[in-house]
Amino acid sequence: MSIMKIHGGRPLHGEVTIGGAKNSVVALIPAAVLSDNPVKLDMVPDILDVHNLMLILQSMNVSSYFTDGVLQIDPTEIKTGRLPSKAIKKLRASYYFMGALLGKFHRAVVSFPGGDNIGPRPIDQHIRAFEALGAHVTENGDTVYIDATEEGLTGAPIFFEMVSVGATINAMLAATLAKGVTTIHNVAQEPEIVDIATFLNEMGANITGAGTDVIRIEGVSHLRSTKTHTVIPDRIEAGTYLSLAAAVGDGVLIKNVVPDHLRPFLAKLQEMGVQLTVVDNTVYVKKRGTLKGVNVTTAPFPHFATDWQQPLTPLLLTANSESVITDTIYPKRQKHITQLQKLGAKISVNDRNQIIVHPTQELHGAEVSAGEIRAGAALMIAGLMAQGETVIKKSDNILRGYDNIERKLMDLHADVELINQLD
C-alpha cells in the first residue's frame, strides 16, 4: 500500500497528456484471449489494474509484456481452469473473462469480482445474456460456473432491463464467436463500447451498431489480430485534470483528448464560468475567475458520467453559490464526503442521497483515506487546493486508475510524493 503526500496551495501550470482509457483497456485485455494469435495494444495506461490483469493472464498460461505504453499478449498457449480468486477480487473488470472464456471455450469458472465498493452492481444481466446464448449458469458460494460445452453458443436476441456497460461488453465477447446472429437491445453507448467493438472487428468480428442502443453481432468462427490497436484517450482522466486545472491552475493545457467524449463535462465547466479553449484534441484551461454553483445529475453516456462527479466536487467548493450532485447510477457513491470534510470542505448529503456542496473559501491539509479510485482523485485535487500538507492513505486506489500520476502532477509543478509502504 502507498501513501500520497501533497503540499498544496500553489498554482499549477504547464501541460499534461492524457493516457489510454482505463475503462477500455480493462475489457480489451480479456478480449485479447479470443484471438488465435498474439495481440498488441498501444497507448495502454500504466495503472495497477493493467498489472493485475496481467497476473490473471499469467495464471491462464497467457504471456504478456508491457513497456512504454505497448502491451503484447500471446494467448496461443492458453489453458482453461478456475481463475485465481485473489487476483479476481482485486478488480471488478475481471468479470470480462467470463464473456471472453465462454466465447472461446464455451465454459468459464470465475469468482465473483471485486473492485471499488460504490454500491450494488449485480451481474444478473450478464448471466441472463449468457443464458440467452445457450449457456448454463450456476453459482456455488462466491464462484460462478458457466457452461455451454454440449451445444455451444447460439446467437439470440438479448434485452437488457437497464443500461449496463459491463453486461454490454460481456455479451459482445460471448456472442462474437457464437453461431448465428445476436441482437442486443438497450445497450450502453459509451465510447469504450465502441472501442471494444472496433478492436474485435479489427480481428475479424462482425459487429455493427456500437455507439447506438442496439448492437448486432453476426458470429464468426475465429478471430485473428492483424494490426496494433490504439486505445482511445481516457475521458475520466481528462475530466479529472480539467477539474484540477480549473480549481488550482494558472493556465493548463490538456492534450490527447476527444472533445466529443467530454461534451457533458465541458458544458458543466462552462456553465460554472470556467474559461476553456478547445482546439482539435486539446483543451486549454485559463486561470480561474469567479465561478458559480451548478446542479449535476449523472446518467449513462452521452450524459454526465458517474466517474466524473467525484473529481468535479472539489472544484464546486470554489463556486460562489451552492451546488447539488445527484448520482442516478450509484446513489451511494459518497466515500469522498467525510474525507473532504476533514480538509474543511462544507459538504453534506441530504435524505435523498444528493450531495450538497457549499462555497468553501479555504481548505487545510489533513490525513485522509482514498476509499476508491475516483474518491481518491477528489482528495488529490482537494489536497492540491489546500494550505499545508495532505496525506492520502490507500493511494493505491488512485494508482488503479491514473497513469503515471506522480510524474504528471510534478510536470504541472505540484509538490507531490508517492511513498510505498509495506502492507
C-alpha positions as CSV (number, residue, x, y, z in Angstrom):
1,M,0.0,0.0,0.0
2,S,1.2,3.5,-0.7
3,I,0.5,7.0,0.6
4,M,0.5,10.3,-1.3
5,K,1.9,13.4,0.3
6,I,0.8,16.7,-1.1
7,H,1.9,20.2,-0.2
8,G,-0.9,22.3,-1.6
9,G,-1.9,25.9,-2.1
10,R,0.4,26.6,-5.0
11,P,-0.9,27.4,-8.5
12,L,-0.2,24.7,-11.2
13,H,0.8,25.4,-14.8
14,G,2.1,23.6,-17.8
15,E,0.7,20.8,-19.8
16,V,-0.4,17.2,-19.3
17,T,-1.0,14.4,-21.8
18,I,-4.0,12.0,-21.2
19,G,-3.3,8.3,-21.4
20,G,-5.4,5.4,-22.8
21,A,-8.8,4.8,-21.3
22,K,-8.8,2.6,-18.2
23,N,-12.4,1.5,-18.8
24,S,-11.4,0.4,-22.3
25,V,-8.2,-1.4,-21.5
26,V,-9.6,-3.5,-18.7
27,A,-12.0,-5.0,-21.2
28,L,-9.5,-5.1,-24.1
29,I,-7.1,-7.3,-22.2
30,P,-9.7,-10.1,-21.5
31,A,-11.0,-9.7,-25.1
32,A,-7.4,-10.4,-26.4
33,V,-7.7,-14.1,-25.3
34,L,-10.3,-14.5,-28.1
35,S,-7.6,-14.1,-30.7
36,D,-5.9,-17.1,-32.3
37,N,-2.6,-15.2,-32.5
38,P,-0.6,-12.6,-30.5
39,V,-2.2,-9.2,-29.9
40,K,-0.6,-5.8,-29.5
41,L,-2.3,-2.8,-27.8
42,D,-0.9,0.7,-27.9
43,M,-1.4,3.7,-25.6
44,V,-2.1,1.4,-22.6
45,P,-2.1,3.3,-19.3
46,D,0.5,2.2,-16.7
47,I,-2.0,1.6,-13.9
48,L,-2.4,-1.1,-11.3
49,D,-5.5,-2.6,-12.9
50,V,-3.4,-3.4,-16.0
51,H,-0.8,-5.2,-13.9
52,N,-3.4,-7.2,-12.0
53,L,-5.0,-8.3,-15.3
54,M,-1.6,-9.4,-16.5
55,L,-1.3,-11.6,-13.4
56,I,-4.6,-13.2,-14.3
57,L,-3.4,-13.8,-17.8
58,Q,-0.3,-15.5,-16.4
59,S,-2.5,-17.9,-14.4
60,M,-4.0,-18.9,-17.8
61,N,-0.6,-19.5,-19.4
62,V,-1.1,-16.4,-21.5
63,S,2.2,-14.4,-21.7
64,S,2.2,-10.6,-21.7
65,Y,4.8,-7.9,-22.0
66,F,4.3,-4.3,-21.1
67,T,6.7,-1.4,-21.9
68,D,6.4,2.2,-23.0
69,G,2.6,2.1,-23.3
70,V,2.6,-1.0,-25.5
71,L,1.1,-4.3,-24.2
72,Q,1.7,-7.5,-26.1
73,I,-0.4,-10.5,-25.3
74,D,0.1,-14.0,-26.6
75,P,-2.9,-16.3,-26.0
76,T,-1.7,-19.1,-28.3
77,E,-0.9,-21.5,-25.4
78,I,-3.9,-20.5,-23.2
79,K,-5.1,-23.1,-20.7
80,T,-8.5,-23.0,-19.1
81,G,-9.3,-23.6,-15.4
82,R,-10.5,-21.7,-12.4
83,L,-9.1,-18.2,-12.3
84,P,-7.2,-17.1,-9.2
85,S,-9.8,-15.7,-6.8
86,K,-7.3,-13.4,-5.1
87,A,-6.5,-11.5,-8.3
88,I,-10.1,-11.6,-9.5
89,K,-11.3,-10.0,-6.3
90,K,-8.9,-7.0,-6.7
91,L,-10.8,-5.5,-9.6
92,R,-14.4,-5.7,-10.9
93,A,-13.4,-5.6,-14.5
94,S,-12.0,-9.2,-14.2
95,Y,-15.6,-10.3,-14.9
96,Y,-14.9,-9.7,-18.6
97,F,-13.0,-13.0,-18.5
98,M,-16.5,-14.6,-18.1
99,G,-17.6,-13.5,-21.6
100,A,-14.2,-14.0,-23.2
101,L,-13.6,-17.5,-21.9
102,L,-17.2,-18.5,-22.6
103,G,-16.9,-17.3,-26.2
104,K,-13.6,-19.1,-26.7
105,F,-14.0,-22.3,-24.8
106,H,-17.8,-22.4,-24.1
107,R,-17.1,-22.6,-20.4
108,A,-15.7,-20.4,-17.6
109,V,-15.2,-20.7,-13.8
110,V,-14.8,-17.3,-12.2
111,S,-15.1,-16.0,-8.6
112,F,-17.4,-13.0,-8.0
113,P,-15.3,-10.0,-8.9
114,G,-14.1,-7.3,-6.5
115,G,-13.1,-3.7,-7.2
116,D,-14.4,-0.5,-5.8
117,N,-17.3,-0.8,-3.3
118,I,-19.5,2.0,-4.5
119,G,-22.9,0.4,-4.1
120,P,-24.8,-2.6,-5.6
121,R,-23.6,-3.6,-9.1
122,P,-25.2,-7.0,-9.6
123,I,-24.2,-9.3,-12.5
124,D,-27.7,-10.6,-13.1
125,Q,-27.8,-9.0,-16.6
126,H,-24.5,-10.6,-17.5
127,I,-25.8,-14.0,-16.5
128,R,-29.1,-13.6,-18.4
129,A,-27.2,-12.7,-21.5
130,F,-25.1,-15.8,-21.2
131,E,-28.2,-17.9,-20.7
132,A,-29.9,-16.3,-23.7
133,L,-26.9,-17.5,-25.8
134,G,-27.4,-21.1,-24.5
135,A,-25.1,-21.3,-21.5
136,H,-26.0,-23.0,-18.3
137,V,-25.0,-20.8,-15.3
138,T,-24.8,-22.0,-11.7
139,E,-23.4,-20.4,-8.5
140,N,-21.7,-22.1,-5.6
141,G,-20.5,-19.8,-2.8
142,D,-18.6,-16.9,-4.4
143,T,-17.9,-18.8,-7.7
144,V,-19.8,-18.7,-11.0
145,Y,-19.8,-21.7,-13.3
146,I,-20.8,-21.0,-16.9
147,D,-21.0,-23.9,-19.3
148,A,-22.1,-24.3,-22.9
149,T,-19.9,-27.2,-23.9
150,E,-22.7,-29.5,-25.0
151,E,-24.5,-27.4,-27.6
152,G,-22.1,-24.4,-27.9
153,L,-23.4,-20.8,-28.1
154,T,-26.1,-19.7,-30.5
155,G,-27.0,-16.2,-31.4
156,A,-30.2,-14.8,-29.9
157,P,-32.0,-11.6,-29.1
158,I,-30.9,-10.1,-25.7
159,F,-32.9,-7.4,-24.0
160,F,-31.3,-5.5,-21.1
161,E,-33.7,-4.2,-18.4
162,M,-31.3,-1.4,-17.6
163,V,-28.3,0.1,-19.4
164,S,-25.0,-1.6,-18.2
165,V,-21.5,-1.1,-19.7
166,G,-20.3,-4.4,-18.2
167,A,-23.1,-6.5,-19.3
168,T,-23.0,-5.0,-22.8
169,I,-19.3,-5.8,-23.2
170,N,-19.6,-9.3,-21.7
171,A,-22.5,-10.1,-24.1
172,M,-20.4,-8.8,-27.0
173,L,-17.4,-11.0,-26.0
174,A,-19.5,-14.1,-25.7
175,A,-21.6,-13.6,-28.9
176,T,-18.7,-12.7,-31.2
177,L,-17.8,-16.4,-31.7
178,A,-21.4,-17.8,-31.3
179,K,-23.2,-19.4,-34.2
180,G,-25.8,-17.1,-35.9
181,V,-26.9,-13.6,-35.2
182,T,-27.2,-11.9,-31.8
183,T,-29.1,-8.6,-31.4
184,I,-28.6,-6.8,-28.1
185,H,-31.1,-4.2,-27.1
186,N,-30.9,-1.3,-24.7
187,V,-27.1,-1.5,-24.6
188,A,-24.6,1.0,-23.2
189,Q,-23.4,3.6,-25.7
190,E,-20.1,4.7,-24.1
191,P,-17.0,5.4,-26.2
192,E,-15.4,2.4,-24.5
193,I,-18.1,0.1,-26.0
194,V,-17.2,1.5,-29.5
195,D,-13.5,0.9,-28.7
196,I,-14.1,-2.8,-27.8
197,A,-16.2,-3.3,-30.9
198,T,-13.6,-1.7,-33.1
199,F,-10.9,-4.0,-31.6
200,L,-13.0,-7.1,-32.2
201,N,-13.8,-6.0,-35.7
202,E,-10.1,-5.5,-36.4
203,M,-9.7,-9.2,-35.6
204,G,-12.4,-10.3,-37.9
205,A,-15.6,-9.9,-35.9
206,N,-18.8,-8.7,-37.5
207,I,-20.3,-6.2,-35.0
208,T,-22.5,-3.2,-36.0
209,G,-24.4,-0.6,-34.0
210,A,-21.8,0.1,-31.3
211,G,-22.5,3.6,-30.0
212,T,-26.3,3.2,-30.5
213,D,-28.8,1.4,-28.3
214,V,-28.9,-1.7,-30.4
215,I,-25.8,-3.9,-31.3
216,R,-26.0,-6.6,-33.9
217,I,-23.4,-9.4,-33.9
218,E,-23.0,-11.9,-36.7
219,G,-20.9,-14.7,-35.2
220,V,-17.6,-15.8,-36.8
221,S,-15.6,-19.0,-36.5
222,H,-12.4,-17.4,-35.3
223,L,-10.6,-14.1,-34.6
224,R,-7.1,-13.2,-35.6
225,S,-5.2,-10.0,-34.8
226,T,-3.9,-8.2,-37.9
227,K,-2.8,-4.8,-36.5
228,T,-1.9,-2.9,-33.4
229,H,-4.9,-1.5,-31.7
230,T,-4.6,2.0,-30.2
231,V,-6.7,2.5,-27.0
232,I,-8.9,5.7,-27.0
233,P,-8.0,8.5,-24.6
234,D,-9.3,8.3,-21.1
235,R,-12.3,10.7,-20.8
236,I,-12.4,10.3,-17.0
237,E,-8.7,11.1,-16.6
238,A,-9.3,14.1,-18.8
239,G,-12.2,15.3,-16.7
240,T,-10.0,14.9,-13.6
241,Y,-7.3,17.1,-14.9
242,L,-9.9,19.6,-16.3
243,S,-11.3,19.9,-12.8
244,L,-7.8,20.2,-11.2
245,A,-6.8,22.9,-13.8
246,A,-10.0,24.9,-13.2
247,A,-9.6,24.6,-9.4
248,V,-5.9,25.4,-8.9
249,G,-4.4,26.1,-12.3
250,D,-2.7,29.1,-13.6
251,G,-3.0,28.1,-17.3
252,V,-3.0,24.4,-18.1
253,L,-3.0,22.7,-21.5
254,I,-4.6,19.2,-21.6
255,K,-3.5,17.1,-24.6
256,N,-4.7,13.9,-26.3
257,V,-8.5,14.2,-25.6
258,V,-11.6,13.6,-27.7
259,P,-13.8,16.6,-27.2
260,D,-16.9,14.8,-28.3
261,H,-16.3,12.3,-25.4
262,L,-16.1,15.3,-22.9
263,R,-19.1,17.4,-24.0
264,P,-21.2,16.9,-20.8
265,F,-18.2,17.8,-18.6
266,L,-17.0,20.7,-20.7
267,A,-20.6,22.1,-20.8
268,K,-20.8,21.9,-17.0
269,L,-17.5,23.7,-16.6
270,Q,-18.6,26.4,-19.0
271,E,-21.9,26.7,-17.0
272,M,-19.8,27.4,-13.9
273,G,-17.9,30.1,-15.7
274,V,-14.6,28.2,-16.4
275,Q,-12.8,29.7,-19.4
276,L,-11.8,27.0,-21.9
277,T,-10.3,26.9,-25.3
278,V,-10.9,23.7,-27.3
279,V,-8.6,23.1,-30.3
280,D,-8.5,19.8,-32.1
281,N,-7.5,17.2,-29.4
282,T,-6.5,19.7,-26.7
283,V,-8.3,21.8,-24.1
284,Y,-6.6,24.9,-22.5
285,V,-8.0,25.9,-19.1
286,K,-7.3,29.5,-18.2
287,K,-6.7,30.9,-14.7
288,R,-9.7,30.6,-12.5
289,G,-12.1,33.6,-12.3
290,T,-15.4,33.8,-10.4
291,L,-17.4,30.6,-10.6
292,K,-21.0,29.9,-9.8
293,G,-22.6,26.7,-8.4
294,V,-24.3,24.2,-10.7
295,N,-26.6,21.2,-10.4
296,V,-25.1,17.9,-11.7
297,T,-27.0,14.8,-12.5
298,T,-25.1,11.6,-13.6
299,A,-26.6,9.3,-16.2
300,P,-25.3,6.9,-18.9
301,F,-23.5,8.2,-21.9
302,P,-23.9,10.7,-23.6
303,H,-24.8,12.3,-20.3
304,F,-22.6,13.2,-17.3
305,A,-20.6,10.2,-16.2
306,T,-20.8,8.9,-12.6
307,D,-17.0,8.7,-12.6
308,W,-16.8,12.4,-13.1
309,Q,-18.9,13.5,-10.1
310,Q,-16.2,13.0,-7.5
311,P,-13.3,14.7,-9.4
312,L,-15.6,17.6,-10.0
313,T,-16.6,18.0,-6.4
314,P,-13.5,19.9,-5.1
315,L,-13.9,22.5,-8.0
316,L,-17.6,23.0,-6.9
317,L,-16.2,24.1,-3.5
318,T,-14.7,27.2,-5.2
319,A,-18.0,28.4,-6.5
320,N,-19.8,31.4,-5.0
321,S,-23.1,29.5,-4.6
322,E,-24.4,26.1,-3.7
323,S,-24.1,23.1,-6.0
324,V,-26.1,19.9,-5.9
325,I,-24.9,16.5,-7.2
326,T,-27.5,13.7,-7.9
327,D,-25.9,10.4,-8.9
328,T,-28.6,8.3,-10.5
329,I,-26.3,5.4,-11.3
330,Y,-24.6,4.9,-7.9
331,P,-26.5,7.0,-5.4
332,K,-24.3,5.8,-2.5
333,R,-21.1,6.8,-4.2
334,Q,-20.1,9.1,-1.4
335,K,-16.8,7.8,0.1
336,H,-15.2,11.2,-0.6
337,I,-17.6,13.2,1.5
338,T,-16.4,12.6,5.1
339,Q,-12.8,12.8,3.9
340,L,-13.3,16.1,2.2
341,Q,-14.9,17.4,5.4
342,K,-11.6,16.6,7.2
343,L,-9.9,19.1,4.8
344,G,-12.5,21.7,5.8
345,A,-15.0,21.3,3.0
346,K,-18.5,22.4,3.6
347,I,-20.2,19.4,2.1
348,S,-23.0,17.1,3.1
349,V,-25.6,14.5,1.9
350,N,-29.3,15.1,2.3
351,D,-32.0,12.5,2.9
352,R,-32.4,12.0,-0.9
353,N,-28.8,10.9,-1.2
354,Q,-27.9,14.2,-3.0
355,I,-24.5,15.7,-2.3
356,I,-24.8,19.4,-1.3
357,V,-21.6,21.4,-1.9
358,H,-21.4,24.8,-0.2
359,P,-18.9,27.5,-1.1
360,T,-15.7,26.9,0.9
361,Q,-13.1,29.7,0.9
362,E,-10.1,27.7,2.1
363,L,-9.2,24.1,2.7
364,H,-6.4,22.9,5.0
365,G,-4.2,19.9,4.9
366,A,-5.2,16.7,6.8
367,E,-4.7,13.0,6.8
368,V,-7.4,11.3,4.6
369,S,-8.0,7.9,3.0
370,A,-8.9,7.1,-0.6
371,G,-11.8,4.7,-0.4
372,E,-11.9,4.0,-4.2
373,I,-10.4,5.4,-7.4
374,R,-12.5,8.5,-8.1
375,A,-12.8,9.3,-4.4
376,G,-9.0,9.3,-4.3
377,A,-8.9,11.7,-7.3
378,A,-11.2,14.1,-5.5
379,L,-9.0,14.0,-2.4
380,M,-5.9,14.6,-4.6
381,I,-7.4,17.7,-6.2
382,A,-8.6,19.0,-2.8
383,G,-5.1,18.4,-1.4
384,L,-3.6,20.4,-4.2
385,M,-6.0,23.2,-3.3
386,A,-5.5,23.0,0.5
387,Q,-3.0,25.0,2.5
388,G,-0.4,22.8,4.2
389,E,0.3,19.1,3.9
390,T,-2.3,16.5,2.9
391,V,-1.5,12.8,3.4
392,I,-3.7,10.4,1.4
393,K,-3.7,6.9,2.7
394,K,-4.7,3.9,0.5
395,S,-3.5,5.9,-2.5
396,D,-3.1,2.5,-4.4
397,N,-6.7,3.1,-5.3
398,I,-5.7,6.2,-7.2
399,L,-2.9,4.3,-8.9
400,R,-5.5,1.7,-10.1
401,G,-6.9,4.3,-12.5
402,Y,-4.5,7.1,-13.1
403,D,-1.5,6.7,-15.4
404,N,1.9,8.0,-14.1
405,I,0.1,10.3,-11.7
406,E,3.1,11.4,-9.7
407,R,5.1,12.4,-12.8
408,K,2.2,14.2,-14.4
409,L,1.4,16.2,-11.3
410,M,5.1,17.1,-10.9
411,D,5.2,18.2,-14.6
412,L,2.4,20.7,-13.6
413,H,4.8,21.9,-10.8
414,A,2.8,20.2,-8.0
415,D,4.6,19.3,-4.8
416,V,3.6,15.7,-4.5
417,E,5.3,12.5,-3.4
418,L,4.2,8.8,-3.6
419,I,5.6,6.7,-0.8
420,N,5.4,2.9,-1.0
421,Q,4.7,1.2,2.3
422,L,4.7,-2.5,3.4
423,D,1.1,-3.8,3.8
